[in-house]
Amino acid sequence: LKLRISLDIARGLNFLRTVEIFHRDIRAENVLITNNNTAKLTNFKLSRSYKADTLNQNHNLEQIRFGILLWEISEEKTPYENHDDFVEITKLVLDKYREPFSENSQKMPDEFKNLALDAVDHNPESRPKLTTMFIVLSDCLESFDSHTSSSKYMTHAEAAKKHEMIGLITEIRDLLDKIGETVQAAEHNKRICKALKQRVYVVYLAILDLKVHGDDKECFNENRQYLQNLVDVIKKIREFVADISQMTTLLKSNYNQPKNIEKTFKELCKEFDNCIICIDLSKFNTTIKNEIHPEEEAEALKSDQDELNNVSL
């Protein structure tokens, strides 16, 4: 139950991340448990839409708060409860002391405990991303369910494939973050940059949905090369968005003519669509198809082209 509750919270935080919202008040009091033992995040009074200049800071705060909550879920108590003085607790934290897991947490997977401790690491750069936290918790629950139902342990080959899948999901999340930051700061071609970001966003959501429903193994095992090809296209999208979004890069690149931008935009969309078509999983394809609207992309392209034609490059 503790693993399921932790995963539910991670799922909620990742959803907020995809819609660019920070909760900013992750604690036990703001988690409700439904009658069917599903955890729901509540109390969005302090939530904020993220800004490019506060992105890293807020994400590190989200991670450390979630890490503390994971410890509380496992230990069933509040950290530093033996210390009454707030100043003393602050000094302990600044001195890099973290509450260890007790013997009461022996039943919790080591991956869970390591994740919680990593999330509250003193060095913000060492803290796992919310995507990684979701994936690790999902794997912990999946492993627990398989062990309790059939006592089947993961082989080395299965572990290697799982690690590769985690790497792919994390890479797509990183690319989406970088594209999002570029789009937010864009001076030109804002509409088509946003349209391309939407495509990457939909892919990320579709893969996460597979992970949630346990269909990721099938998708990855049968479509590994096509998924990697899709990541390669997303990398091209990131470079293209960076090139066309600022005047300085427009002048230095091959996109100082609107027709060149149109040509590359259409080529990237076609490559993207071909990758999706090749992936043999109807649920994945349907999810993406329903969220991408070529007619709106065409309008975005025309509007950006009209604006760019009025700018002297």
N, C-alpha and C positions, 0 to 999 in steps of 0.2 A: 504493500500500500504506500509506503514511504517513497519508493521509486516512482510509482505512478503519479503521486502528487507532485513530486519534483519535476517529472517530465511534463505534466500539465502546465506547470508554471513556466517552464522553459519554452513550451510551445506558445504560450501567451506572449512572452517577452519577444520571441522571434517574430510573431505576427505584428506586434507594435513596431518592431524594427523595420519590417517591410513597408509599413505605412508611415515611417519616419517620425515616430513618436517615442519620447522617453517617458517612462512611468515616473521615475524619480522618487518613489516612496515604496520600495520593495521591502516588505516586512510581513511577519506572520499575521498581524492584525488586518492586513489588506488582502488576505487570501480567504475566500469562502469555499467550503466543501459542500457539494450538492448531495442530495439523497443517494445518488449512485456513486458517491466517493470521487467525483470529478472536481479538481481544484480550479477555481476561477479567480483571476485578478480583479480587484475592485479598487475604489477610491482613486479617481484620476484627477483630484483637485490640484496636484502639483505637476501633472504631466505637461510636457511641452513638445511642440514640433521642433525637430532638431535644426540647428544652424551650422553652417560649415565651420565657423570659427570655434564652436563648442563641441564638435562631434566627438573628438577623442576623449575629452574630459568627461563628458556625460556618459559615454559608453563604459569607461573605466569605473565610474561610480555605479552604473547598473550591474556590472559584473561583480564588484566587491559586495554589494548589497545582496545579490542573489547567492553568492558564496556563503555569506553569513547565514542566510536563510536555510541553505542546504545543511549547514552544520546544525542549526536548530532543529530541523526536521529529523535528522539522524539521532541527535542527543536528547531531544524532547525537553530542552531547557534553553535558557538565555545564556550567551557567552559572557564570561567575566562576572558571573553572578556572585563569586566569592569576593569581589572587589566593590566596595560601596562608593568609593571616591572617584568621581568622574575624571579629575585631574590625574589620578593614579592610572586609570584605565587608558587615558589618552597617552600617557607616557609609555605604557606597555606596548601600545600599538605602534607608536613612533619608534620604539626600540625594536620593532620587527617581531615582537612576541605574538603568536597566534595560539588560540586555544586548540590543543590537540584533541583527537578523537579518543574517547574512553573505551573501556572493554564492552560497554553497552552497545557499541557500534560494530561489533565483530561480524554481525550478520550482513552488514552493508558491504557491497563490493569495494575492493581496493580502488578501482577506477573512480567510483563515486567519491570516496574520501580524498583521493588525490586531486580530483577536479575541484572540490570545495576549497581545499587548501591553496591550490593554484589560483583560484579566483580571488583570494584575499592576499595574494602575494604583495609584498611591499613595493615591488617594482611593477608599475602599471603595464609595461611592455611584456611582462611575463604572464599576465593574466589571459586566460583563454577567451576567445570571442564568444558571443552569445550563440552563434551558429554551432561552434564546436561544443559548447556546453549542452546544447540540445541533442547533438549527435551522440555524445558520450553517454548521456542519460538514457537515450533511446536504446543504445547498445547494451547498457547495463540491464535494463528491463527485459530486453529480448533475450539476453544471455540467462538471466534469472528464470524466465519463463521456460526456456528450453531445458535448463538443468533440472528444474522441479518437475517437469512433465515427462522427460525421457532420459534425464541424466546424460544427455549427449553434449560432449565438450567440443568446442570449435577446433578444427584442424588448423595446421599452420597455413595451408593454402587458403582456407576460408578466412582466416585472420588477415592474410595479406590482401585478399580481395576487399575485405571490409575497410582496411586501412586506405586502400586506393580509392574506394568510394567516398570515404570521409574527406580525403584530399581533394577530390573533384568538387564536392559540394562546397568546401571551404574556399576553393579557388574561384568558383562562380560568385560566392558571396563577396569576396575581396574585389573582384572585378566590378560587381554591381556597386559597391561602395565608392570605388574610384570614379566610375562613370557618373554616379550621383553627385559627387563633389564637383566634377567638371561641369555638369549640367547646371548646378546651382549657381556657379560663377560665370556662366556663359554670357557673352556679349552679343554674339551673332548666332544665327541658325538654331535658336532656342527650341523651336517647335520640333524639328527633326531630331535634335539631340534628345529631347524628352521622349519622342516616339521610340527611338532606339533603346533608351533606358527602359522603357516599358516592356520591350521584348525580353530583355535580360531579366527583368524583375519577374516576368511571367514564368520564365524557365526555372528560376530559383524556387518560386512558389510550387511549381509542378513537381520538382524533384523532392522538395520538403514534404509535399503531400504523399508522395510514394513512400517516403521514409516513415511517415506517421502510420500509414496503413500496411507497412511491411512488404511493399511491392518493390522496394529498391534493389533487392538482390537480383530478382528476375530481370529488371530493367538493365542493371549494370552488367550482369553476366552475358546477356544476349546482345547488348548494344554498346559495348565498351568503346569500340573505335568510333562509332557515330557520336557518342557523347563527347569524346575527346575532340572530334572534328567540330562539334558545336562550341566547345570551349575556345578552340582556335578562332572561330568566327567572332566570338564575343571579345576576344583580344583585339581583333581587327576593328571591331566597333569602338572599343575604348580608344584606340589610336585615332580613329576617324573623328570621333567626338572631340578629342583634345585638339586636333588640327583645325577644325572648322568653327570652334566656339569662341576664339579670341582673334582680334585683329592682327596681332603680332604673328600668330601661327598661320593665319590665312595668307599673309604676305609672303611667308617663307615656304609655304607648301605648294602643292600643285592645285590647290583649291581656290586660287584667286579668280577663277572664272566659275560662275554659278553652274554652268553646264557640267563641269567636272564634278562638282558636289552632287548634282542630280545623278550622274552616272554611277558614282561610287555608292551612293545611298541605295539605289535600286539593286546594285550588284550584291551589297551586303544583305539586303532583305531577301534576295533570291537564295543566296548561300545559306542563310539562316533557315528559310523555309525548307530547303532541300535536306538539311540535317534533321529537321523535325520529322519530315516525311519518312526518312530512312529508319528512324527509331521505331522499333516494332512493339509498340505498347499503346493500345487505343486510348486508354484513360489519359495517358500523358499527352498524346497528340490532341485529344479533344479539349483538355484543359487549356492548352496553349492557343488552339484555334479559336476558342470562344473569347479569348481576351485580347486578341490582336485584330485590329480593324484597318485593313489596307486603304479603304476609302478615306478614313481620317488621316492616315499617313500621307496620302496623296495631297490632301488639302494643306497639311502642315508643310509639305515640301513646296507647294506653290506659294504659300504665304511667305516663307523664308526666302525663296528665290526672288519674289517681287521686292522684298525689303533690301536684299543684297544688291539687286540691280540699281537701286537708288543710292548705294554707297559707293564712293569713289575709292577703289582699291589701287 
